[in-house]
Amino acid sequence: MADAARPDVLCIGAVLWDVIGRTTRRMQAGDDVPGRIAHIPGGVALNAAAELARRGMRPAVLGAVGDEPDGCALVTEIRALGIMPDWLVRDHGMPTDVYMAIEDAGGLIAAIADAHSLEAAGERVLAPLRDGRLGSVDAPWSGPVVLDGNLTQDLLATIADDPALRAADLRVIPASPGKAERLSPLITTGHATLYLNLAEAQTLAGRPCTDAAEAAALVVARGARRVLVTDGARAVALAGADGTALTALPPAVTIARVTGAGDCFMAAHLVAERSGADPARALEAAVAAAAAHVSGAFA
């Protein structure tokens, strides 16, 4: 019987407040328009954990959250989402990180990520995987681990070589195209799956690509075990070092939101695989879930 006090998946990275402004209008630089502003739990690691919890898994987040009122309120929200926050770094006086974004009728306009506390925590976010609370070098964590590309390049390089994570099923999500290259140390670990959008995949491929399939194949050629690449409304692709090459076309939907779509895609794919779906069915489940998320529904 599973231990209800122990997570079955770990999400490592940004755990913060999302401040998202949305309008149904099209915007240009300098516009001041009516809309809605949401203040909700967010961050790549936390968004992924929330999706995994909603799909029946027991996730824990490893990251950094302040001990001020904002941080305490966030921890309360995390527990309410069915996510375990017990192994977070909680330094006295450390502010809780914040992500601020503006979205219009066409999607994301601009965003600022303040993840300074996560960066300051550094390797301490990995302590539970080394000191026996969740694993150790002698008894490494062997379940899935979702890695957030907001982690520093040094920390991602450490994770790639960390013996306490040598048995983990790594699932890697970049934070943005500008941060994609920092994932390079993880490409050749032999136990990582990369979830990329086309821009991120092109960064890792080292050149422009005509579509997701070409980009996924080129990242695999760099030594990756498995790569999934999304390209908005165009076909999604999966490529593997074992020769697997699949594509799936997302259904046409009206865009209601974009923040968190990649996290939803990854979570649905992971859960489908753990439920026994074959590669094609797992990819289709991920595409359907991301489309539902973007449309404002759920799947």
SEVEX-363192 format. One record per residue (C-alpha): y, x, z. Coordinates in steps of 0.5 Angstrom, whole numbers, always signed. Each point is the difference from the previous one (the first is absolute). Layout:
N
R | Y | X | Z
...
***
This chain:
299
R | +0 | +0 | +0
R | +7 | +3 | -2
R | +4 | +2 | +6
R | +6 | -5 | +0
R | +5 | +5 | +4
R | -1 | +5 | -6
R | +3 | +0 | -7
R | -4 | +0 | -6
R | +6 | +3 | -5
R | +5 | +4 | +2
R | +7 | +0 | -3
R | +4 | +6 | +1
R | +8 | +1 | -2
R | +6 | -5 | +0
R | +0 | -5 | +6
R | +7 | -3 | +0
R | +5 | -6 | -1
R | +1 | -2 | -7
R | +7 | -3 | -2
R | +0 | -3 | -6
R | +5 | -4 | -4
R | -2 | -4 | -6
R | +4 | -5 | -5
R | -2 | -4 | -5
R | +5 | +3 | -5
R | +1 | +6 | -4
R | +4 | +6 | +3
R | +4 | +5 | -2
R | +3 | +6 | +4
R | +5 | -2 | +4
R | -2 | -8 | +0
R | +1 | -4 | +6
R | -4 | -6 | +0
R | -4 | -5 | +4
R | -7 | +0 | +2
R | -5 | +1 | +6
R | -1 | +6 | +5
R | -6 | +1 | +3
R | -1 | +4 | +6
R | -8 | +1 | +1
R | -5 | +5 | +2
R | -2 | +5 | -6
R | -1 | +7 | -3
R | -6 | +2 | -4
R | -5 | +1 | +5
R | +2 | -6 | +4
R | +0 | -4 | -6
R | -6 | +2 | -2
R | -3 | -1 | +7
R | +3 | -7 | +0
R | -4 | -2 | -7
R | -6 | +3 | +2
R | +0 | -4 | +7
R | +2 | -6 | -4
R | -7 | +1 | -4
R | -4 | +1 | +6
R | +0 | +7 | +2
R | +2 | +3 | +6
R | +5 | +5 | -1
R | +4 | +5 | +4
R | +7 | +4 | -2
R | +1 | +7 | +2
R | +7 | +2 | -1
R | +7 | +0 | +5
R | +3 | -6 | +3
R | +6 | +1 | +5
R | +0 | -2 | +7
R | +7 | -4 | -1
R | +0 | -8 | +0
R | -1 | +0 | -8
R | -6 | +5 | +1
R | -3 | -5 | +5
R | +2 | -6 | -4
R | -4 | +3 | -6
R | -6 | +2 | +4
R | +0 | -7 | +3
R | +0 | -3 | -7
R | -5 | +5 | -2
R | -5 | -2 | +5
R | +1 | -8 | -3
R | -2 | +2 | -7
R | -7 | +2 | +3
R | +2 | +8 | -1
R | -2 | +5 | +6
R | +6 | +4 | +2
R | -3 | +4 | +6
R | +0 | +7 | -4
R | +8 | +0 | -2
R | +4 | +6 | +2
R | +5 | -3 | +5
R | +5 | +5 | +2
R | +6 | -2 | +5
R | +7 | +0 | -4
R | -4 | +0 | -7
R | +4 | -6 | -4
R | -5 | -4 | -4
R | +0 | +1 | -8
R | +3 | -5 | -5
R | -1 | -1 | -7
R | +6 | -4 | -4
R | -1 | -3 | -7
R | +4 | -5 | -4
R | -4 | -4 | -5
R | +3 | -5 | -6
R | -3 | -4 | -5
R | -3 | +6 | -3
R | -3 | +4 | +5
R | +2 | +6 | +5
R | +7 | +2 | -1
R | +1 | +5 | +5
R | -3 | +2 | +6
R | +1 | +5 | +6
R | -6 | +3 | +5
R | +2 | +3 | +6
R | -6 | +3 | +3
R | +2 | +5 | +4
R | -4 | -1 | +6
R | -6 | +0 | -4
R | +2 | +7 | -3
R | +2 | +2 | +7
R | -7 | -2 | +3
R | -4 | +4 | -5
R | -7 | +2 | +2
R | +0 | -4 | +6
R | -1 | -6 | -4
R | -7 | +3 | -1
R | -2 | +1 | +7
R | -4 | -6 | +1
R | -5 | +3 | -5
R | +0 | +7 | +3
R | -1 | -1 | +7
R | -6 | -5 | +1
R | +4 | -7 | +0
R | -2 | -2 | -7
R | -3 | +7 | -2
R | -1 | +7 | +0
R | -2 | +6 | -4
R | -7 | -1 | +3
R | +0 | -7 | -1
R | +5 | -2 | -6
R | +2 | -6 | -2
R | -4 | -3 | -5
R | +3 | -7 | -2
R | +6 | -1 | -5
R | +7 | +3 | +1
R | +6 | -2 | -3
R | +5 | +5 | -1
R | +8 | -1 | -2
R | +3 | +4 | -4
R | +6 | +0 | +5
R | -3 | +5 | +4
R | +3 | +7 | -1
R | -3 | +5 | -6
R | -3 | +5 | +6
R | -3 | -6 | +4
R | -4 | -2 | -7
R | -2 | +7 | -1
R | -3 | +0 | +7
R | -3 | -6 | -1
R | -4 | +2 | -6
R | -3 | +6 | +4
R | -1 | -3 | +7
R | -7 | +0 | +2
R | +1 | -6 | +4
R | +1 | -4 | -6
R | -5 | +3 | -5
R | -5 | -6 | +1
R | +6 | -5 | -1
R | +1 | -5 | -6
R | +7 | +2 | -2
R | +4 | -5 | -4
R | +7 | +3 | -2
R | +6 | -4 | -1
R | +6 | +4 | -2
R | +7 | -3 | +2
R | +4 | +1 | -6
R | +0 | +4 | -7
R | +4 | +5 | +3
R | -5 | +2 | +6
R | -6 | +0 | -4
R | -1 | +7 | -2
R | -1 | +1 | +8
R | -7 | -3 | -1
R | -2 | +6 | -4
R | -4 | +3 | +6
R | -4 | -7 | +0
R | -2 | +0 | -7
R | -6 | +5 | +1
R | -3 | -2 | +7
R | -6 | -4 | -4
R | +1 | -6 | +5
R | +7 | -3 | -2
R | +2 | -6 | -4
R | +7 | +0 | -3
R | +4 | -6 | -1
R | +5 | +1 | -4
R | +6 | -3 | -5
R | +1 | +2 | -7
R | +6 | +4 | +2
R | -4 | +4 | +6
R | -6 | +1 | -4
R | +4 | +3 | -6
R | +3 | +5 | +6
R | -7 | +2 | +2
R | -2 | +0 | -8
R | +6 | +5 | -1
R | +2 | -4 | -6
R | +2 | -7 | -3
R | -6 | -5 | -1
R | -1 | -6 | -5
R | -3 | -4 | +5
R | -4 | +0 | +7
R | -6 | +2 | -3
R | +2 | +6 | -3
R | +4 | +2 | +6
R | -6 | -1 | +5
R | -5 | +4 | -5
R | +5 | +6 | +0
R | +1 | +0 | +8
R | -8 | +0 | +0
R | +0 | +6 | -4
R | +4 | +3 | +5
R | -6 | -1 | +5
R | +1 | -6 | +3
R | -6 | -4 | +2
R | +3 | -7 | -2
R | +6 | -3 | -2
R | +3 | -7 | -1
R | +7 | -1 | -4
R | +4 | -6 | +0
R | +5 | -1 | -5
R | +4 | -7 | +1
R | -2 | -5 | -4
R | -4 | +4 | -5
R | -7 | +2 | +1
R | -3 | +4 | +7
R | -5 | +5 | -1
R | -5 | +4 | +4
R | -3 | +7 | -2
R | -5 | +4 | +4
R | -3 | +7 | +0
R | -7 | -4 | -1
R | +3 | -2 | -7
R | +2 | -7 | +2
R | +5 | -3 | -4
R | +3 | -7 | +1
R | +6 | -4 | -1
R | +2 | -7 | +2
R | +6 | -4 | -3
R | +4 | -4 | +6
R | +2 | -7 | -1
R | +7 | -2 | -2
R | +4 | -2 | +6
R | +7 | -2 | +2
R | +3 | +6 | +5
R | +1 | -2 | +7
R | +0 | +7 | +3
R | -3 | +7 | -1
R | +0 | +3 | +6
R | -7 | +1 | +3
R | -3 | -2 | -7
R | -3 | +7 | +0
R | -3 | +0 | +7
R | -3 | -7 | -1
R | -3 | +3 | -7
R | -4 | +5 | +4
R | -2 | -4 | +6
R | -3 | -5 | -4
R | -4 | +5 | -4
R | -2 | +4 | +6
R | -3 | -7 | +3
R | -3 | -2 | -6
R | -4 | +7 | -1
R | -2 | -1 | +8
R | -2 | -7 | -2
R | -5 | +3 | -5
R | +4 | -2 | -6
R | -1 | +5 | -6
R | +5 | +4 | -3
R | +2 | -5 | -5
R | +0 | -6 | +5
R | +4 | +4 | +5
R | +6 | +2 | -5
R | +0 | -7 | -2
R | +1 | -2 | +7
R | +5 | +5 | +1
R | +4 | -2 | -6
R | +0 | -8 | +2
R | +2 | +2 | +7
R | +6 | +4 | -2
R | +2 | -6 | -5
R | +0 | -5 | +5
R | +4 | +4 | +5
R | +5 | +1 | -6
R | +1 | -7 | -1
R | +1 | -2 | +7
R | -7 | -2 | +1
R | -6 | +3 | +3
R | -7 | +2 | -2
***
